[in-house]
Amino acid sequence: MIYAFIRGYIGGFGRMLLDFYEANSFVINAIILAYGACVYLAYISYLKAYRRILESLGIKLEGSVKSNYSIRKEGYASLDWDAMRRSYFFPLVCEPRSFLVRFKTNPVLRNLFTEEKIRGMLQAAKDTKK
């Protein structure tokens, strides 16, 4: 009864889409699940690169250690971007709260982790620690 009501309500094009989805639901759901897994692994790759940057700059975020949250220009300029790229096995990276995945290359990492963004992240970490 409800199925017939929905089919009548969505119109001809909607019925065509519904029939296509019902016929190919396994493939469509598998594609969506695979893309979700890629986004998750790309986010983990982003976090690993971020941790590697903080380690390279000598910044510790643990609560028990008194930490220096400052970043110097020469410290940022001396970062090894190839090491950041190799910090996790997955070849894609994406920012938090983003579904756009990109290949993890040096220019992409430099764009994701600009000096201003790192300063902002450190300021947010410092504010949450207080």
C-alpha positions, 0 to 999 in steps of 0.5 A, a space after each residue: 500500500 505504502 509502496 504503491 502510494 510512493 510510486 504514484 507520488 514520485 512521478 514517471 521519472 522518479 519511478 524510473 530512478 526507483 526501479 534503477 536503484 532497486 535493480 542495482 542497489 548492491 552496486 550503488 551501495 558498494 560504491 558509496 561504502 567504498 567512497 566513504 572508506 576512502 574519505 575516512 582513510 584520507 582523513 587519517 592520512 591528514 591526521 598523520 601528516 599533521 602529527 608529523 608536522 608537529 613532531 618536526 616542529 618539536 611541539 608536543 600536545 600531551 597534557 602532562 608535558 609543558 609545551 611550547 606552542 609557538 612556530 618559527 618561520 625557519 622551522 616551517 621552512 625546513 619541513 620535509 614535505 616528502 616525509 609528510 607525504 610518506 607518513 601514512 600508506 594511503 595516497 589520498 588526503 582530505 581536510 576535516 569535515 570535507 568530502 573532497 579527496 585529493 592525491 597526497 602530493 607536496 603542493 597539496 600538503 603545502 596548501 593544506 598545512 600553510 603556516 597560518 593554518 598551523 598557527 590557528 590549529 595550535 591556538 585552538 589546541 592551546 585554548 582547549 587545554 586551558 
